[in-house]
Amino acid sequence: MTGSVIVRGGTTIVDQLIYHDDAPMDWADADAKAGFRLDRRKSWAFVEGEICVSVQWSQACSGCTYGFEERGGGCSECGYQGRVRNGMWIRYYTPLPTP
């Protein structure tokens, strides 16, 4: 899977639904804006002027999991699998140089 870069222009909330104004960005422009070469295998975003990286995980479905179970029994929310995929943009911190 190849990565991508977006720049978020703004966010609008209409009737309790969140809409993001995202536009694709060229790799060369993204490298220049970040100040270093971005990893082409990851998904990147510039949100409010800060560089962010996409992280994803799976978790127990909130519709069919009760208590501390690792997997729910299955419902229409999770496609009867008991687990759902989730993800978000987190701010990227450049690693410190090794001495």
SULDA-V572985 format. One record per pair of residues at least 12 apart in sequence whose C-alpha atoms are under 7 Angstrom apart, sorted by sequence separation. I is the first residue (numbers start at 1). J is the second residue. D is the distance in Angstrom with one decimal. If there is no record, write none. Layout:
# SULDA-V572985
i-><I | I>
j-><J | J>
d-><D | D>
This chain:
# SULDA-V572985
i-><8 | 9 | 60 | 63 | 71 | 8 | 9 | 8 | 63 | 7 | 8 | 6 | 7 | 6 | 7 | 34 | 61 | 6 | 7 | 64 | 5 | 6 | 5 | 61 | 5 | 60 | 61 | 60 | 61 | 59 | 60 | 58 | 59 | 58 | 59 | 58 | 57 | 58 | 57 | 56 | 57 | 56 | 55 | 56 | 55 | 54 | 55 | 54 | 53 | 54 | 3 | 52 | 53 | 2 | 3 | 4 | 5 | 6 | 7 | 8 | 52 | 53 | 2 | 3 | 4 | 5 | 6 | 7 | 8 | 52 | 53 | 1 | 2 | 3 | 4 | 5 | 6 | 7 | 51 | 52 | 50 | 51>
j-><20 | 21 | 72 | 75 | 83 | 21 | 22 | 22 | 77 | 22 | 23 | 22 | 23 | 23 | 24 | 51 | 78 | 24 | 25 | 82 | 24 | 25 | 25 | 82 | 27 | 82 | 83 | 83 | 84 | 83 | 84 | 83 | 84 | 84 | 85 | 85 | 85 | 86 | 86 | 86 | 87 | 87 | 87 | 88 | 88 | 88 | 89 | 89 | 89 | 90 | 40 | 89 | 90 | 40 | 41 | 42 | 43 | 44 | 45 | 46 | 90 | 91 | 41 | 42 | 43 | 44 | 45 | 46 | 47 | 91 | 92 | 41 | 42 | 43 | 44 | 45 | 46 | 47 | 91 | 92 | 91 | 92>
d-><6.9 | 5.1 | 6.2 | 6.8 | 6.0 | 5.7 | 6.0 | 4.4 | 6.5 | 5.7 | 6.5 | 6.2 | 5.5 | 5.4 | 6.4 | 6.9 | 6.2 | 4.4 | 6.5 | 6.7 | 6.0 | 5.1 | 5.4 | 5.4 | 7.0 | 6.1 | 4.8 | 4.4 | 5.5 | 5.5 | 6.2 | 6.5 | 5.6 | 5.5 | 6.5 | 4.4 | 5.8 | 5.9 | 5.4 | 5.7 | 6.2 | 4.1 | 5.5 | 6.7 | 5.7 | 5.9 | 6.4 | 4.6 | 5.5 | 6.5 | 5.3 | 5.7 | 5.6 | 6.5 | 4.7 | 6.9 | 6.0 | 6.5 | 5.5 | 6.1 | 5.1 | 6.5 | 5.0 | 4.5 | 4.8 | 4.7 | 4.7 | 4.7 | 5.3 | 4.3 | 5.9 | 6.8 | 7.0 | 4.5 | 6.1 | 5.4 | 6.4 | 6.4 | 6.0 | 5.0 | 6.9 | 5.9>
